[in-house]
């Protein structure tokens, strides 16, 4: 639209200049006719008119060449400006990508450094924890042997929970030590229903009065994994979901599983406080926690992620602030 309008404006100015030139030429011819012939002669007016038109045509032809050259030069300049602008945009894009890659590398190095620090810290205190833990394990075994069949059924279940909790603590200590040096555990076919039942019994001691644990459908094929690790994983997810409870608001924690040809997905969902996007983006960062007041250390989910990845699986979290969180653990089906 701009080019036709500009051309129309130019033609309008051109016509005004031509009419002005003709008028001036005819006026000068009339003056010269009065000076030399003492009258205004028509033939001289016509001659002035013709001369003005011819000269205008000649000037238009000469200036037209320069106008075309100027338009071509403007077009070439615009093309060069566009090309340079595109080059600058590509360069800026490359710089942004390089900056993002550098930041990602820094984050990864920072994460590894923090994991190594956690491993060193765990190595320093593991001996002090293992000593009383050994006493607990031995005492639980001796109580079971001494009491034997005389021990009530409920007490036997509680004693079994003590032994399972002690085994879980031992696994956690190994995980903390393995943050700096990952350990490969033997992988076998594991029944997820048994894992969930064990983790649910251990988690029952840490659930508040407004927290309800719901066991959903768990009819799925066995998965490739390590039993103590999977129990620890599910226990951590249940405890995290329980810590997300809002005061005075019921929190329903549901555990279910689905299967496809390639994956078995275990889902742990809650109706707790949920997380904002900024929190969700840092949830697997070591030492990052929003639950320091409820006993969170910021190592639970990083350890869970490490456990799942060592089994060849993956973990993903979806959350909405004020609505709840769902953790999906994708595991390999057992061959």
C-alpha beads as a LAMMPS data file, in Angstrom:
LAMMPS data file: protein, C-alpha beads

335 atoms
334 bonds

1 atom types
1 bond types

-500.0 500.0 xlo xhi
-500.0 500.0 ylo yhi
-500.0 500.0 zlo zhi

Masses

1 110.0

Atoms # bond

1 1 1 0.000 0.000 0.000
2 1 1 2.887 2.401 0.763
3 1 1 4.550 2.113 -2.681
4 1 1 1.467 3.062 -4.802
5 1 1 0.678 5.953 -2.450
6 1 1 4.263 7.189 -2.697
7 1 1 4.176 6.897 -6.478
8 1 1 0.872 8.841 -6.658
9 1 1 2.335 11.590 -4.491
10 1 1 5.412 11.746 -6.720
11 1 1 3.294 12.007 -9.898
12 1 1 1.235 14.760 -8.296
13 1 1 4.375 16.763 -7.493
14 1 1 5.748 16.052 -10.974
15 1 1 2.625 17.448 -12.645
16 1 1 2.768 20.585 -10.500
17 1 1 6.413 21.138 -11.437
18 1 1 5.628 20.611 -15.144
19 1 1 2.681 23.025 -15.040
20 1 1 4.830 25.543 -13.210
21 1 1 7.599 25.212 -15.828
22 1 1 5.123 25.648 -18.697
23 1 1 3.559 28.673 -17.041
24 1 1 6.964 30.231 -16.432
25 1 1 8.109 29.522 -20.008
26 1 1 4.929 30.990 -21.478
27 1 1 5.244 34.023 -19.187
28 1 1 8.853 34.665 -20.206
29 1 1 7.925 34.239 -23.891
30 1 1 5.103 36.758 -23.511
31 1 1 7.469 39.283 -21.868
32 1 1 10.067 38.813 -24.610
33 1 1 7.350 39.227 -27.257
34 1 1 6.318 42.551 -25.689
35 1 1 9.928 43.755 -25.559
36 1 1 10.870 42.860 -29.117
37 1 1 7.532 43.095 -30.938
38 1 1 5.556 45.416 -28.655
39 1 1 2.761 42.863 -28.607
40 1 1 2.064 39.364 -27.310
41 1 1 2.330 37.056 -30.293
42 1 1 0.577 33.727 -30.216
43 1 1 3.244 31.903 -32.223
44 1 1 5.865 32.852 -29.652
45 1 1 3.600 31.666 -26.798
46 1 1 3.174 28.328 -28.604
47 1 1 6.943 28.145 -29.130
48 1 1 7.515 28.769 -25.404
49 1 1 4.930 26.149 -24.535
50 1 1 6.525 23.554 -26.846
51 1 1 10.003 24.337 -25.549
52 1 1 8.830 23.949 -21.951
53 1 1 7.231 20.574 -22.710
54 1 1 10.281 19.303 -24.625
55 1 1 12.701 20.441 -21.954
56 1 1 10.501 18.885 -19.262
57 1 1 10.490 15.578 -21.139
58 1 1 14.284 15.666 -21.523
59 1 1 14.775 16.452 -17.832
60 1 1 12.287 13.735 -16.865
61 1 1 14.146 11.179 -18.970
62 1 1 17.522 12.150 -17.504
63 1 1 16.316 12.222 -13.910
64 1 1 14.333 9.018 -14.471
65 1 1 17.575 7.093 -14.944
66 1 1 18.898 8.418 -11.660
67 1 1 15.622 7.657 -9.921
68 1 1 15.755 4.055 -11.127
69 1 1 19.359 3.736 -9.999
70 1 1 18.431 5.218 -6.623
71 1 1 15.492 2.812 -6.241
72 1 1 17.748 -0.143 -7.117
73 1 1 20.349 1.064 -4.613
74 1 1 17.649 1.407 -1.934
75 1 1 16.403 -2.093 -2.672
76 1 1 19.918 -3.539 -2.432
77 1 1 20.478 -1.646 0.802
78 1 1 17.252 -3.014 2.296
79 1 1 18.257 -6.544 1.281
80 1 1 21.654 -6.099 2.918
81 1 1 20.023 -4.722 6.067
82 1 1 17.655 -7.704 6.188
83 1 1 20.554 -10.128 5.680
84 1 1 22.620 -8.440 8.393
85 1 1 19.609 -8.426 10.736
86 1 1 19.090 -12.145 10.113
87 1 1 22.788 -12.800 10.793
88 1 1 22.579 -10.829 14.036
89 1 1 19.466 -12.744 15.117
90 1 1 21.218 -16.058 14.368
91 1 1 24.279 -14.905 16.315
92 1 1 22.104 -13.829 19.270
93 1 1 20.279 -17.146 19.156
94 1 1 23.566 -19.032 19.180
95 1 1 24.784 -16.935 22.108
96 1 1 21.582 -17.646 24.044
97 1 1 21.878 -21.373 23.344
98 1 1 25.517 -21.333 24.430
99 1 1 24.568 -19.449 27.607
100 1 1 21.817 -21.977 28.367
101 1 1 24.204 -24.882 27.753
102 1 1 26.806 -23.281 30.015
103 1 1 24.218 -22.720 32.748
104 1 1 23.030 -26.325 32.419
105 1 1 26.631 -27.520 32.767
106 1 1 27.122 -25.349 35.838
107 1 1 23.905 -26.699 37.375
108 1 1 25.001 -30.266 36.676
109 1 1 28.438 -29.677 38.199
110 1 1 26.832 -28.009 41.227
111 1 1 24.462 -30.945 41.632
112 1 1 27.312 -33.433 41.433
113 1 1 29.288 -31.423 43.956
114 1 1 26.353 -31.363 46.358
115 1 1 25.811 -35.099 45.915
116 1 1 29.481 -35.697 46.638
117 1 1 29.243 -33.527 49.756
118 1 1 26.217 -35.525 50.871
119 1 1 28.152 -38.740 50.352
120 1 1 31.100 -37.439 52.375
121 1 1 28.774 -36.289 55.161
122 1 1 27.020 -39.654 55.222
123 1 1 30.338 -41.481 55.330
124 1 1 31.297 -39.456 58.395
125 1 1 28.184 -40.336 60.408
126 1 1 27.254 -43.773 59.066
127 1 1 29.444 -45.590 61.589
128 1 1 27.718 -43.859 64.502
129 1 1 24.303 -44.801 63.102
130 1 1 25.206 -48.371 62.189
131 1 1 26.243 -49.256 65.748
132 1 1 22.838 -48.589 67.418
133 1 1 21.115 -49.941 64.307
134 1 1 22.906 -53.257 64.772
135 1 1 21.663 -53.369 68.382
136 1 1 18.077 -52.808 67.177
137 1 1 18.332 -55.612 64.602
138 1 1 19.894 -58.070 67.045
139 1 1 17.413 -57.188 69.796
140 1 1 14.449 -57.653 67.456
141 1 1 15.767 -61.081 66.388
142 1 1 16.337 -62.164 69.982
143 1 1 12.888 -61.005 71.075
144 1 1 11.365 -63.075 68.297
145 1 1 13.423 -66.146 69.257
146 1 1 12.787 -65.813 72.994
147 1 1 9.047 -65.149 72.736
148 1 1 8.457 -67.561 69.900
149 1 1 4.839 -68.641 69.484
150 1 1 3.881 -67.008 72.765
151 1 1 4.219 -63.573 71.153
152 1 1 0.752 -62.207 70.157
153 1 1 0.058 -61.858 66.455
154 1 1 -0.133 -58.059 66.592
155 1 1 3.176 -57.912 68.478
156 1 1 4.785 -60.190 65.872
157 1 1 3.626 -57.818 63.123
158 1 1 5.058 -54.855 65.007
159 1 1 8.328 -56.712 65.498
160 1 1 8.404 -57.468 61.777
161 1 1 7.845 -53.768 61.082
162 1 1 10.789 -52.921 63.374
163 1 1 13.004 -55.323 61.438
164 1 1 11.798 -53.922 58.096
165 1 1 12.371 -50.354 59.302
166 1 1 15.883 -51.270 60.431
167 1 1 16.571 -52.804 57.029
168 1 1 15.232 -49.657 55.391
169 1 1 17.572 -47.505 57.523
170 1 1 20.493 -49.675 56.439
171 1 1 19.510 -49.193 52.802
172 1 1 19.212 -45.417 53.306
173 1 1 22.707 -45.336 54.791
174 1 1 24.029 -47.197 51.790
175 1 1 22.233 -44.736 49.516
176 1 1 23.724 -41.745 51.309
177 1 1 27.177 -43.274 50.974
178 1 1 26.457 -44.058 47.338
179 1 1 25.609 -40.450 46.474
180 1 1 29.277 -39.943 45.715
181 1 1 29.868 -43.541 44.530
182 1 1 26.685 -45.127 43.096
183 1 1 26.242 -48.822 43.897
184 1 1 24.587 -51.279 41.533
185 1 1 22.144 -53.543 43.397
186 1 1 21.077 -56.944 42.050
187 1 1 17.889 -56.676 40.022
188 1 1 15.206 -59.360 40.014
189 1 1 11.503 -59.736 39.254
190 1 1 9.548 -57.827 41.924
191 1 1 5.827 -57.863 42.716
192 1 1 4.737 -54.222 43.134
193 1 1 1.729 -55.178 45.259
194 1 1 4.052 -56.706 47.880
195 1 1 6.270 -53.599 47.745
196 1 1 3.300 -51.291 48.309
197 1 1 1.962 -53.407 51.180
198 1 1 5.334 -53.338 52.984
199 1 1 5.856 -49.606 52.422
200 1 1 2.281 -48.841 53.532
201 1 1 2.786 -50.718 56.824
202 1 1 5.996 -48.808 57.533
203 1 1 4.439 -45.479 56.563
204 1 1 1.395 -46.016 58.805
205 1 1 3.417 -44.887 61.820
206 1 1 4.054 -41.479 60.190
207 1 1 0.567 -40.652 58.874
208 1 1 -1.430 -37.950 60.638
209 1 1 -5.107 -38.163 61.605
210 1 1 -6.207 -36.244 58.483
211 1 1 -4.205 -38.457 56.104
212 1 1 -5.769 -41.509 54.492
213 1 1 -3.848 -44.065 52.425
214 1 1 -5.838 -45.549 49.540
215 1 1 -4.621 -48.693 47.760
216 1 1 -5.700 -48.535 44.130
217 1 1 -5.421 -51.123 41.379
218 1 1 -2.040 -52.892 41.440
219 1 1 -2.711 -55.811 39.106
220 1 1 0.367 -55.400 36.903
221 1 1 3.185 -57.682 35.738
222 1 1 6.323 -57.990 37.905
223 1 1 8.925 -55.273 37.364
224 1 1 12.698 -55.375 37.141
225 1 1 14.065 -53.949 40.371
226 1 1 15.518 -54.438 43.833
227 1 1 13.082 -55.167 46.657
228 1 1 14.622 -53.059 49.480
229 1 1 15.190 -50.159 47.084
230 1 1 11.626 -50.231 45.799
231 1 1 10.243 -50.387 49.347
232 1 1 12.421 -47.401 50.251
233 1 1 11.252 -45.577 47.113
234 1 1 7.532 -46.070 47.788
235 1 1 7.989 -45.300 51.506
236 1 1 9.713 -42.007 50.667
237 1 1 6.949 -41.051 48.239
238 1 1 4.215 -41.830 50.801
239 1 1 6.001 -39.873 53.542
240 1 1 6.532 -36.908 51.184
241 1 1 2.850 -36.970 50.260
242 1 1 1.894 -37.068 53.957
243 1 1 4.152 -34.082 54.715
244 1 1 2.268 -32.112 52.068
245 1 1 -0.949 -32.288 54.115
246 1 1 -2.705 -29.020 54.898
247 1 1 -3.797 -28.430 58.518
248 1 1 -7.403 -29.430 59.019
249 1 1 -7.828 -30.543 55.391
250 1 1 -8.126 -34.290 54.590
251 1 1 -5.276 -35.637 52.476
252 1 1 -6.018 -38.746 50.433
253 1 1 -2.873 -40.549 49.263
254 1 1 -3.628 -43.058 46.509
255 1 1 -1.201 -45.660 45.162
256 1 1 -2.002 -47.378 41.888
257 1 1 -0.238 -48.925 38.914
258 1 1 -0.883 -49.372 35.212
259 1 1 0.969 -51.392 32.604
260 1 1 1.757 -51.060 28.913
261 1 1 3.825 -53.247 26.622
262 1 1 6.993 -51.308 27.491
263 1 1 6.472 -49.849 30.983
264 1 1 4.816 -50.366 34.344
265 1 1 3.879 -47.012 35.860
266 1 1 3.425 -46.699 39.609
267 1 1 1.564 -43.521 40.604
268 1 1 1.459 -41.961 44.075
269 1 1 -0.977 -39.038 44.224
270 1 1 -2.151 -36.831 47.068
271 1 1 -4.621 -34.016 47.658
272 1 1 -2.191 -31.943 49.705
273 1 1 -0.761 -28.467 49.276
274 1 1 0.784 -29.022 45.846
275 1 1 3.713 -27.045 44.441
276 1 1 4.239 -23.866 42.446
277 1 1 6.054 -24.173 39.073
278 1 1 9.220 -22.576 40.520
279 1 1 9.322 -25.189 43.297
280 1 1 8.557 -28.039 40.900
281 1 1 11.503 -27.020 38.689
282 1 1 13.940 -27.552 41.594
283 1 1 12.331 -30.576 43.220
284 1 1 15.166 -33.003 42.330
285 1 1 17.897 -30.583 43.406
286 1 1 19.854 -31.971 46.401
287 1 1 19.193 -30.149 49.706
288 1 1 16.299 -28.189 48.213
289 1 1 13.233 -28.637 50.434
290 1 1 10.050 -26.814 51.324
291 1 1 9.372 -29.125 54.261
292 1 1 12.214 -28.307 56.647
293 1 1 9.675 -27.767 59.461
294 1 1 8.241 -31.256 58.937
295 1 1 11.605 -33.030 58.802
296 1 1 12.475 -32.699 55.133
297 1 1 16.182 -32.789 54.239
298 1 1 16.048 -32.203 50.497
299 1 1 17.623 -35.609 49.770
300 1 1 14.530 -37.854 49.560
301 1 1 13.520 -37.158 45.966
302 1 1 17.097 -36.987 44.589
303 1 1 17.688 -40.415 46.138
304 1 1 14.380 -41.674 44.696
305 1 1 15.427 -40.434 41.262
306 1 1 18.794 -42.162 41.615
307 1 1 17.116 -45.437 42.673
308 1 1 14.695 -45.411 39.738
309 1 1 17.364 -44.548 37.170
310 1 1 19.660 -47.334 38.419
311 1 1 16.784 -49.728 37.703
312 1 1 16.472 -48.393 34.167
313 1 1 13.321 -46.394 34.842
314 1 1 12.297 -42.763 35.126
315 1 1 10.356 -40.543 37.511
316 1 1 8.109 -37.551 36.764
317 1 1 6.114 -35.206 38.981
318 1 1 2.986 -33.214 38.159
319 1 1 1.675 -30.755 40.728
320 1 1 -0.758 -27.883 41.103
321 1 1 -0.532 -25.440 43.967
322 1 1 -3.436 -25.974 46.355
323 1 1 -4.678 -29.082 44.540
324 1 1 -2.134 -31.857 45.098
325 1 1 0.742 -33.770 43.518
326 1 1 1.152 -36.947 41.476
327 1 1 4.483 -38.776 41.246
328 1 1 4.721 -41.259 38.352
329 1 1 7.468 -43.892 38.447
330 1 1 8.038 -45.741 35.174
331 1 1 9.728 -49.141 35.586
332 1 1 10.726 -51.897 33.213
333 1 1 8.556 -55.032 33.209
334 1 1 10.423 -58.178 34.138
335 1 1 11.332 -60.310 31.120

Bonds

1 1 1 2
2 1 2 3
3 1 3 4
4 1 4 5
5 1 5 6
6 1 6 7
7 1 7 8
8 1 8 9
9 1 9 10
10 1 10 11
11 1 11 12
12 1 12 13
13 1 13 14
14 1 14 15
15 1 15 16
16 1 16 17
17 1 17 18
18 1 18 19
19 1 19 20
20 1 20 21
21 1 21 22
22 1 22 23
23 1 23 24
24 1 24 25
25 1 25 26
26 1 26 27
27 1 27 28
28 1 28 29
29 1 29 30
30 1 30 31
31 1 31 32
32 1 32 33
33 1 33 34
34 1 34 35
35 1 35 36
36 1 36 37
37 1 37 38
38 1 38 39
39 1 39 40
40 1 40 41
41 1 41 42
42 1 42 43
43 1 43 44
44 1 44 45
45 1 45 46
46 1 46 47
47 1 47 48
48 1 48 49
49 1 49 50
50 1 50 51
51 1 51 52
52 1 52 53
53 1 53 54
54 1 54 55
55 1 55 56
56 1 56 57
57 1 57 58
58 1 58 59
59 1 59 60
60 1 60 61
61 1 61 62
62 1 62 63
63 1 63 64
64 1 64 65
65 1 65 66
66 1 66 67
67 1 67 68
68 1 68 69
69 1 69 70
70 1 70 71
71 1 71 72
72 1 72 73
73 1 73 74
74 1 74 75
75 1 75 76
76 1 76 77
77 1 77 78
78 1 78 79
79 1 79 80
80 1 80 81
81 1 81 82
82 1 82 83
83 1 83 84
84 1 84 85
85 1 85 86
86 1 86 87
87 1 87 88
88 1 88 89
89 1 89 90
90 1 90 91
91 1 91 92
92 1 92 93
93 1 93 94
94 1 94 95
95 1 95 96
96 1 96 97
97 1 97 98
98 1 98 99
99 1 99 100
100 1 100 101
101 1 101 102
102 1 102 103
103 1 103 104
104 1 104 105
105 1 105 106
106 1 106 107
107 1 107 108
108 1 108 109
109 1 109 110
110 1 110 111
111 1 111 112
112 1 112 113
113 1 113 114
114 1 114 115
115 1 115 116
116 1 116 117
117 1 117 118
118 1 118 119
119 1 119 120
120 1 120 121
121 1 121 122
122 1 122 123
123 1 123 124
124 1 124 125
125 1 125 126
126 1 126 127
127 1 127 128
128 1 128 129
129 1 129 130
130 1 130 131
131 1 131 132
132 1 132 133
133 1 133 134
134 1 134 135
135 1 135 136
136 1 136 137
137 1 137 138
138 1 138 139
139 1 139 140
140 1 140 141
141 1 141 142
142 1 142 143
143 1 143 144
144 1 144 145
145 1 145 146
146 1 146 147
147 1 147 148
148 1 148 149
149 1 149 150
150 1 150 151
151 1 151 152
152 1 152 153
153 1 153 154
154 1 154 155
155 1 155 156
156 1 156 157
157 1 157 158
158 1 158 159
159 1 159 160
160 1 160 161
161 1 161 162
162 1 162 163
163 1 163 164
164 1 164 165
165 1 165 166
166 1 166 167
167 1 167 168
168 1 168 169
169 1 169 170
170 1 170 171
171 1 171 172
172 1 172 173
173 1 173 174
174 1 174 175
175 1 175 176
176 1 176 177
177 1 177 178
178 1 178 179
179 1 179 180
180 1 180 181
181 1 181 182
182 1 182 183
183 1 183 184
184 1 184 185
185 1 185 186
186 1 186 187
187 1 187 188
188 1 188 189
189 1 189 190
190 1 190 191
191 1 191 192
192 1 192 193
193 1 193 194
194 1 194 195
195 1 195 196
196 1 196 197
197 1 197 198
198 1 198 199
199 1 199 200
200 1 200 201
201 1 201 202
202 1 202 203
203 1 203 204
204 1 204 205
205 1 205 206
206 1 206 207
207 1 207 208
208 1 208 209
209 1 209 210
210 1 210 211
211 1 211 212
212 1 212 213
213 1 213 214
214 1 214 215
215 1 215 216
216 1 216 217
217 1 217 218
218 1 218 219
219 1 219 220
220 1 220 221
221 1 221 222
222 1 222 223
223 1 223 224
224 1 224 225
225 1 225 226
226 1 226 227
227 1 227 228
228 1 228 229
229 1 229 230
230 1 230 231
231 1 231 232
232 1 232 233
233 1 233 234
234 1 234 235
235 1 235 236
236 1 236 237
237 1 237 238
238 1 238 239
239 1 239 240
240 1 240 241
241 1 241 242
242 1 242 243
243 1 243 244
244 1 244 245
245 1 245 246
246 1 246 247
247 1 247 248
248 1 248 249
249 1 249 250
250 1 250 251
251 1 251 252
252 1 252 253
253 1 253 254
254 1 254 255
255 1 255 256
256 1 256 257
257 1 257 258
258 1 258 259
259 1 259 260
260 1 260 261
261 1 261 262
262 1 262 263
263 1 263 264
264 1 264 265
265 1 265 266
266 1 266 267
267 1 267 268
268 1 268 269
269 1 269 270
270 1 270 271
271 1 271 272
272 1 272 273
273 1 273 274
274 1 274 275
275 1 275 276
276 1 276 277
277 1 277 278
278 1 278 279
279 1 279 280
280 1 280 281
281 1 281 282
282 1 282 283
283 1 283 284
284 1 284 285
285 1 285 286
286 1 286 287
287 1 287 288
288 1 288 289
289 1 289 290
290 1 290 291
291 1 291 292
292 1 292 293
293 1 293 294
294 1 294 295
295 1 295 296
296 1 296 297
297 1 297 298
298 1 298 299
299 1 299 300
300 1 300 301
301 1 301 302
302 1 302 303
303 1 303 304
304 1 304 305
305 1 305 306
306 1 306 307
307 1 307 308
308 1 308 309
309 1 309 310
310 1 310 311
311 1 311 312
312 1 312 313
313 1 313 314
314 1 314 315
315 1 315 316
316 1 316 317
317 1 317 318
318 1 318 319
319 1 319 320
320 1 320 321
321 1 321 322
322 1 322 323
323 1 323 324
324 1 324 325
325 1 325 326
326 1 326 327
327 1 327 328
328 1 328 329
329 1 329 330
330 1 330 331
331 1 331 332
332 1 332 333
333 1 333 334
334 1 334 335
